[in-house]
Each structure stands twice: as structure tokens, then as C-alpha cells.
Amino acid sequence: MLGIIVQLLLSYALIYFFDSRRLGVLGWQPQRKRLTDFFIFLTVSMASCATGFVFRILFAHETWILNPAFDIQLFWNGLWWNIKSVMFEELIFRGVLFYLLIKWLGKGYALFISSASFGVYHWFSFEILGNIAAMMQVFITTSIVGCLYAWGFIKSGSLYATIAMHLGWNFTQGFAFSSGSIGNGIWILAKPSPQITVGYGTYFLIFYLPMLGFIVLNFLLLKYRNKKGSLEIK
């Protein structure tokens, strides 16, 4: 939490020094439309991510069971950890620096820089430096997702939609289905897990279709949302 407070203070200083404005440029004030956006994008993102685990149950014959250690405290710890993680990344890659890049370079260059930086960042967070194949795969997928998040900020004029998309995916994958770095969450994979050989089509269905659905559905939601509230740089 201290890190996020420091980020907010630095963000305030940057936007005031370079633009003589306040953190309101990030669209953080709660409004009905922004809160509605948040819950819609959160729901769509969680459902998209969850389909991957449904496919794993159906086609890879995995069995997921409720974590015996699950309780309210564990849920709160997992939720709070994900909120802090998402907020930290959003303030870096879609925060004041991104706003200033839009102002200085235009939306196109700002989108490219933000997306590419988000992709490179995940080389370190996933600890895959040196594994060229993994680095390329992670860079492509996270850069595309980062572009979606950045465009969400531009389209909505707020961080609510981007935080909702980011949190919905991370929480579902990392905590709801215990595939993150903080240990077991709500559901855990029963052991021993079956050894199943699947074709390329099924592999794509399990591991890539959920991400594709996540990107396409959120893109369409952003594209056809009410244009009122889109970011304006003065």
C-alpha cells in the first residue's frame, strides 16, 4: 500500500509540474457511468478468464475442488493483494505518465510506448529473461492486452474500465483458480492431475481462446460505449 501512496504523490507532482493540473485527469472521481463501466468490464473479464478453466475441465479432464483452507480472511487477502498489484501497474502504465505521453506525442505513439513497456515489464515479473521463446510469447500477448487497457483509458477518460479489466482477469486466474504467485486461492487442482494429450486445436481452445475472447469482448464494449466521457487532452 505504501508503494501506491508514493505513486500517487509522484503522480500528483508530475501532473502539477508539467501540466498545472490535478489527478482528476485520471478520471478517479466516482460517477454512476464509471461505476457501471467498472462492474460490466469486471464481469466480462472474469467470465472470459473462467472459460479457460471450464475448457480444462471439459477437454483435459481436470478436477477442481474448493480449497479446504478457504475462508473469508483468505478471500480478503487474495482480493486485496490483486487490487494492490493491479493499481500499482495501472498507475505506472496507464497513469499520469501515459496521460503526459498522449499530450506530448499523441495517442498513437503513447499507445505504442505504453503497450511495449507493459510487455517488457512482464519479462521481469514472470522471471523469464533469457528464455527467448517465452519472452516473445509473453511480449506479444501482454503488449496486446496493454494496448487494450491503454485504449480503455483513452476511450473512457478514466481508469475505472482499465482497472476492472485488469483486476477481473488477474483475480480469476491468479486467485480464484490458484494459478498465481500467492499460493492457493478459492479452487485448487485435485492431485494427481491427469496426463492428457490434446491436439493443437484443443490446446488453442484451452489456452488462447479465453484470452482472445477477453480482448475482443472488451474491445467491442469500449468501441460501442457512449462516446461521452472520452479522454480530451487540452
Phi, psi and omega in degrees: 000324180299322180298320180292321177298316178298318177301316181295320178295317177295320179297317179299316181295318181296311184291327179288319183288316186268341186225357181054035180236185183242179182291356175300342178296342179274358178064043185274344181294130181291128174226158184302317181295319180293320178293323176297314176305315183303310184289327178292310181293325177297313182296313180297319182291319178294317180295319179298314180295319183296333180298329178299321180283330172297317177297323178295325177291317185285317190254333178257002176057035176282155177238121179249132183236157177295132179299120181302334182270004184290133173207182183298320181296318178296318179299312181297318179299316179294317179296314182295321178298317180292321178299313180297317180297314180294316179300318180301312182289321181294321180292332177283308192263339178232021183262219185298320179300319178294318178301316180292323177298321177299316182295320185276320189247344185099163186294322183298308179295321180297317177300315181297312182296314180298316182293313180296320178296320178297321178294314180296320179306322183285346170299322182277317182292330177269355178055055183239015179302131181101336177268093190301315182299314179294322180297317179294316181298313181294320181298315182296310184292314183287331176292319178297315179296319178299324177295320177299314180298315181296318178294327176299322177293316179296315186290323184262343183069024185202158176273355184300312182294318182293319178295321180296314178298312183297312181293319181301315180289310184298317182294317182294312181288311188283326184245311181301320179246024167051038181249024181252199186260004185252013177093193185292140179245242186277306178248144179233152180283126180293143180252147355282145178283142183291148176262104185242132174263125182238160177282172181297323180297315179293322178299316178298317181301318184285314191259337186244331180298319177301317178294319178298316178297320177301314182292312185293313182296316179291325176299315180294321177299318180291320184295320187257008177290165177300127183291342178297127181107354177300151185295133175239125179260125181251000000 
